[in-house]
């Protein structure tokens, strides 16, 4: 009987040790990475009268904490319900609990404004986003754009509407309450430069300053013309084919930029507008970019898909796809089948 009791006792001890080790592992892994279901540029708001526990409970209710109990245990053991600062704080899926606690207790990384600039927006649309966020007025932003010192890779041209068009990178940005228009512009240009460096590394290429504008012009057209990512390299190839054959690009998005219209079909009158941006009027590329392209469009220009395609038309009843053609007769038939 004694041996059986000893055996059961040892089994119990082993079980408790294993359970403790598993529990400790789960506890420490939860503290190292406590957050789940965190999207890009996720923000946590700390409001007046919020305590640390109420903020954690709110995150749990939103399904963003792995285990509220363990997080609260850690908080209690470490220092209790510490004072936190009112503000808006970015939270990342890879943050440890300490990263997050340091942020909201110190208040150093709080910000007052957040803007999201989607791919394909032009400078005037970006100015409207900045104004809507309450940072500065649209007119103040546009005035700052015109006066902002140009980076070495941006070519100044009096025919351009805005010399910095295309170089304010689409992304989500946060700013403190003292932000100026120049701060916003500088941050967006810096993000552009980072994105170009990332692309150079990922694609194994070096983009010289004298080649960059050509790339961004093409990418901006692709960004405005094409919604389906898989088609972007194809259209990059179409642009190349047309330029090599000495054909006008005749891209609708360029005539719309020339007229100041957005997200609509150009009229026959729009296509005739005499503008250095309208590729129905000028031969070759427009004088400058027509919008801020994202990485996918820039990469498409660097790696165009080789084909004999010269034409494309929006597919009827599709989800933004296009029908491509080599000859004008094929294109004419595609237009008849997909328009109206």
C-alpha positions as CSV (number, residue, x, y, z in Angstrom):
1,X,0.0,0.0,0.0
2,X,2.9,2.4,0.9
3,X,4.5,1.9,-2.5
4,X,1.2,2.6,-4.3
5,X,0.8,5.8,-2.3
6,X,4.4,6.9,-3.0
7,X,3.9,6.1,-6.7
8,X,0.7,8.2,-6.8
9,X,2.4,11.0,-4.9
10,X,5.3,11.1,-7.4
11,X,3.0,11.1,-10.3
12,X,1.1,14.0,-8.7
13,X,4.4,15.9,-8.2
14,X,5.5,15.3,-11.8
15,X,2.1,16.4,-13.0
16,X,2.2,19.6,-10.9
17,X,5.7,20.3,-12.2
18,X,4.7,19.8,-15.8
19,X,1.6,21.9,-15.3
20,X,3.6,24.6,-13.6
21,X,6.1,24.7,-16.5
22,X,3.3,24.8,-19.1
23,X,1.5,27.5,-17.1
24,X,4.7,29.5,-16.8
25,X,5.5,29.2,-20.5
26,X,1.9,30.3,-21.3
27,X,2.2,33.1,-18.9
28,X,5.6,34.4,-20.2
29,X,4.6,34.0,-23.8
30,X,1.4,36.0,-23.1
31,X,3.4,38.8,-21.5
32,X,5.9,38.8,-24.4
33,X,3.2,39.0,-27.0
34,X,-0.2,39.7,-25.4
35,X,-2.0,41.1,-28.4
36,X,-4.0,39.4,-31.1
37,X,-6.1,40.6,-34.1
38,X,-4.1,43.8,-34.3
39,X,-4.3,45.5,-37.7
40,X,-1.7,47.8,-39.3
41,X,-1.5,51.2,-37.6
42,X,-3.9,50.1,-34.8
43,X,-4.6,52.8,-32.3
44,X,-5.6,52.7,-28.6
45,X,-7.4,55.7,-27.1
46,X,-6.8,56.5,-23.5
47,X,-9.6,58.8,-22.3
48,X,-10.1,61.0,-19.2
49,X,-10.6,58.9,-16.1
50,X,-9.3,55.7,-17.7
51,X,-7.3,53.4,-15.6
52,X,-4.9,50.8,-16.9
53,X,-7.3,48.1,-16.0
54,X,-10.2,49.8,-17.9
55,X,-8.0,50.1,-21.0
56,X,-6.9,46.5,-20.8
57,X,-10.6,45.4,-20.3
58,X,-11.6,47.4,-23.4
59,X,-8.9,45.7,-25.4
60,X,-10.2,42.3,-24.2
61,X,-13.8,43.2,-25.1
62,X,-12.5,44.1,-28.6
63,X,-10.9,40.6,-28.9
64,X,-7.4,42.0,-28.9
65,X,-5.9,40.4,-25.8
66,X,-4.8,36.8,-25.6
67,X,-5.6,36.5,-21.9
68,X,-6.9,39.4,-19.8
69,X,-6.4,37.5,-16.5
70,X,-2.7,36.8,-17.0
71,X,-2.1,40.4,-18.2
72,X,-3.8,41.8,-15.1
73,X,-1.9,39.4,-12.9
74,X,1.4,40.6,-14.4
75,X,0.3,44.2,-14.0
76,X,-0.6,43.6,-10.4
77,X,2.7,41.8,-9.6
78,X,4.9,44.3,-11.4
79,X,3.5,47.6,-10.1
80,X,-0.3,47.6,-9.8
81,X,-2.7,49.9,-11.6
82,X,-0.3,52.7,-12.6
83,X,-1.2,56.1,-13.8
84,X,-1.6,56.4,-17.5
85,X,-1.6,59.5,-19.8
86,X,-4.6,60.6,-21.9
87,X,-3.8,60.3,-25.6
88,X,-3.8,58.2,-28.8
89,X,-1.2,55.4,-29.0
90,X,-0.2,53.2,-31.8
91,X,-0.1,49.5,-30.9
92,X,1.6,46.7,-32.9
93,X,1.0,43.0,-32.9
94,X,4.6,42.3,-31.9
95,X,4.6,44.7,-28.9
96,X,5.3,43.1,-25.5
97,X,3.2,44.1,-22.6
98,X,6.1,46.2,-21.3
99,X,6.4,48.0,-24.6
100,X,2.7,49.0,-24.4
101,X,2.8,49.9,-20.7
102,X,5.8,52.1,-21.1
103,X,4.1,53.9,-24.0
104,X,0.9,54.8,-22.2
105,X,2.4,55.4,-18.8
106,X,5.1,57.8,-20.1
107,X,2.8,59.4,-22.7
108,X,5.8,60.1,-24.8
109,X,4.4,58.4,-27.9
110,X,1.0,59.9,-27.8
111,X,-0.1,61.8,-30.8
112,X,-2.9,64.3,-31.7
113,X,-3.5,63.6,-35.4
114,X,-3.7,60.5,-37.6
115,X,-4.2,60.6,-41.4
116,X,-4.4,57.7,-43.9
117,X,-3.5,58.5,-47.5
118,X,-4.6,55.8,-49.9
119,X,-2.7,54.9,-53.0
120,X,-3.6,57.0,-56.0
121,X,-4.4,60.3,-54.3
122,X,-2.9,63.4,-55.7
123,X,-1.6,66.4,-53.8
124,X,-4.9,68.3,-53.8
125,X,-6.7,65.3,-52.4
126,X,-4.0,64.8,-49.8
127,X,-4.4,68.4,-48.8
128,X,-8.1,67.8,-48.3
129,X,-7.3,64.8,-46.0
130,X,-4.9,66.9,-44.0
131,X,-7.5,69.7,-43.6
132,X,-10.2,67.2,-42.6
133,X,-7.9,65.9,-39.9
134,X,-7.7,69.4,-38.5
135,X,-3.9,69.8,-39.0
136,X,-3.9,72.8,-41.4
137,X,-6.2,74.1,-44.0
138,X,-6.0,72.8,-47.6
139,X,-4.8,76.2,-48.8
140,X,-2.0,76.3,-46.2
141,X,-0.9,72.8,-47.2
142,X,-0.8,73.6,-50.9
143,X,1.1,76.8,-50.2
144,X,3.7,74.8,-48.2
145,X,3.9,72.3,-51.0
146,X,4.9,75.0,-53.5
147,X,7.6,76.4,-51.1
148,X,9.0,73.1,-49.8
149,X,12.7,72.6,-50.8
150,X,12.8,69.9,-53.4
151,X,14.8,66.7,-52.8
152,X,17.7,66.1,-55.3
153,X,15.7,63.5,-57.2
154,X,12.7,65.8,-57.9
155,X,13.0,67.7,-61.1
156,X,11.7,71.3,-61.0
157,X,9.6,72.3,-64.0
158,X,7.3,75.4,-64.3
159,X,4.9,73.3,-66.4
160,X,4.2,71.0,-63.5
161,X,1.2,71.7,-61.3
162,X,3.1,70.6,-58.2
163,X,6.8,69.6,-58.3
164,X,6.2,67.2,-55.4
165,X,3.3,65.4,-57.0
166,X,3.9,61.6,-56.7
167,X,6.5,61.9,-53.9
168,X,4.2,62.0,-50.9
169,X,4.0,58.3,-50.1
170,X,0.6,56.8,-49.4
171,X,0.5,55.4,-45.9
172,X,-0.9,56.1,-42.4
173,X,0.8,58.8,-40.4
174,X,0.5,60.1,-36.9
175,X,1.5,63.6,-35.7
176,X,1.7,65.5,-32.4
177,X,-0.4,68.6,-31.7
178,X,2.4,71.0,-32.8
179,X,2.7,69.6,-36.3
180,X,3.1,71.9,-39.2
181,X,2.4,71.5,-42.9
182,X,6.1,71.2,-43.5
183,X,6.3,68.4,-40.9
184,X,3.5,66.5,-42.8
185,X,5.3,66.9,-46.1
186,X,8.7,66.0,-44.7
187,X,7.3,62.8,-43.1
188,X,5.6,61.7,-46.3
189,X,8.8,62.4,-48.4
190,X,10.8,60.4,-45.9
191,X,8.4,57.5,-46.1
192,X,8.7,57.7,-49.9
193,X,12.5,57.4,-49.6
194,X,12.2,54.5,-47.2
195,X,9.8,52.8,-49.6
196,X,12.2,53.2,-52.5
197,X,15.0,51.8,-50.4
198,X,12.8,48.8,-49.5
199,X,12.0,48.2,-53.2
200,X,15.7,48.4,-54.2
201,X,16.5,45.8,-51.6
202,X,13.6,43.5,-52.4
203,X,14.1,43.7,-56.2
204,X,17.9,43.8,-56.1
205,X,18.1,47.0,-58.1
206,X,19.6,50.5,-57.7
207,X,17.4,53.4,-58.8
208,X,19.4,56.5,-59.7
209,X,18.0,59.9,-59.2
210,X,17.9,60.7,-62.9
211,X,15.7,57.6,-63.5
212,X,13.4,57.9,-60.6
213,X,10.9,60.5,-62.0
214,X,10.4,58.4,-65.1
215,X,9.5,55.5,-62.9
216,X,7.2,57.5,-60.6
217,X,5.4,59.0,-63.6
218,X,4.6,55.6,-65.1
219,X,3.7,54.1,-61.7
220,X,1.3,57.0,-61.0
221,X,-0.5,56.3,-64.3
222,X,-0.7,52.6,-63.5
223,X,-2.0,53.4,-60.0
224,X,-4.8,55.5,-61.4
225,X,-5.7,53.3,-64.3
226,X,-5.5,49.9,-62.8
227,X,-7.3,48.4,-59.7
228,X,-6.2,44.7,-60.1
229,X,-2.7,44.2,-58.9
230,X,-2.0,41.3,-61.3
231,X,-2.7,43.7,-64.2
232,X,-0.2,46.4,-63.1
233,X,2.9,44.7,-64.7
234,X,0.9,44.1,-67.9
235,X,0.0,47.8,-68.2
236,X,3.6,48.7,-67.4
237,X,4.4,46.6,-70.5
238,X,1.7,48.3,-72.5
239,X,3.2,51.7,-71.7
240,X,6.6,50.5,-72.7
241,X,5.3,49.1,-76.0
242,X,3.5,52.3,-76.9
243,X,6.5,54.5,-76.1
244,X,8.8,52.2,-78.1
245,X,6.5,52.4,-81.1
246,X,6.2,56.1,-80.9
247,X,2.4,55.9,-80.1
248,X,0.7,58.4,-77.8
249,X,-0.1,56.8,-74.5
250,X,-3.7,58.0,-74.5
251,X,-4.3,57.2,-70.8
252,X,-7.6,58.5,-69.5
253,X,-6.2,59.2,-66.1
254,X,-3.8,61.8,-67.5
255,X,-6.6,63.8,-69.1
256,X,-8.6,63.7,-65.9
257,X,-5.6,65.0,-64.0
258,X,-5.2,67.8,-66.6
259,X,-8.9,68.8,-66.0
260,X,-8.8,68.4,-62.3
261,X,-11.5,65.7,-62.3
262,X,-11.4,62.6,-60.1
263,X,-12.7,59.0,-60.5
264,X,-14.9,59.6,-63.4
265,X,-14.8,58.8,-67.1
266,X,-13.4,61.6,-69.3
267,X,-15.6,63.3,-71.8
268,X,-14.5,63.8,-75.5
269,X,-13.7,67.4,-74.5
270,X,-11.5,66.2,-71.7
271,X,-9.4,64.2,-74.1
272,X,-8.7,67.3,-76.2
273,X,-7.5,69.5,-73.4
274,X,-4.2,71.2,-74.2
275,X,-2.1,70.2,-71.2
276,X,1.4,68.8,-70.7
277,X,-0.3,66.1,-68.6
278,X,-2.8,64.9,-71.1
279,X,-1.3,62.0,-73.0
280,X,-4.0,62.3,-75.7
281,X,-2.5,65.8,-76.4
282,X,1.2,65.2,-75.8
283,X,3.4,62.4,-77.1
284,X,5.3,60.4,-74.6
285,X,5.0,60.6,-70.8
286,X,3.2,63.5,-69.1
287,X,5.3,66.3,-67.6
288,X,5.1,64.8,-64.2
289,X,3.4,62.2,-62.0
290,X,-0.4,62.5,-61.6
291,X,-0.8,60.8,-58.2
292,X,1.1,59.1,-55.4
293,X,1.7,55.5,-56.4
294,X,2.1,52.6,-54.0
295,X,4.8,50.0,-53.9
296,X,3.0,47.5,-56.1
297,X,2.7,50.0,-59.0
298,X,6.3,51.1,-58.6
299,X,7.5,47.5,-58.7
300,X,5.3,46.9,-61.8
301,X,7.3,49.6,-63.6
302,X,10.6,47.9,-62.6
303,X,9.4,44.5,-63.7
304,X,6.9,45.0,-66.6
305,X,5.3,41.9,-68.1
306,X,6.6,41.5,-71.6
307,X,3.8,41.1,-74.2
308,X,2.7,42.5,-77.5
309,X,-0.4,44.2,-76.0
310,X,-1.0,47.8,-77.1
311,X,-4.6,48.3,-76.0
312,X,-6.9,47.5,-73.1
313,X,-10.5,48.3,-72.1
314,X,-12.4,47.8,-68.9
315,X,-14.1,44.4,-68.8
316,X,-17.9,44.7,-68.7
317,X,-19.4,43.2,-65.5
318,X,-16.0,42.5,-64.0
319,X,-14.3,43.6,-60.8
320,X,-12.0,46.1,-62.3
321,X,-10.3,43.7,-64.7
322,X,-9.4,44.7,-68.3
323,X,-9.5,43.0,-71.7
324,X,-6.2,43.4,-73.6
325,X,-5.5,43.5,-77.3
326,X,-2.6,43.5,-79.7
327,X,-4.2,45.0,-82.8
328,X,-6.5,48.0,-83.2
329,X,-9.2,45.7,-84.7
330,X,-9.1,43.4,-81.7
331,X,-9.4,46.4,-79.4
332,X,-12.3,47.8,-81.4
333,X,-14.1,44.5,-81.0
334,X,-13.3,44.4,-77.3
335,X,-14.7,48.0,-76.9
336,X,-17.9,47.1,-78.7
337,X,-18.3,44.0,-76.4
338,X,-17.5,45.7,-73.1
339,X,-18.8,49.3,-73.4
340,X,-22.5,49.9,-72.6
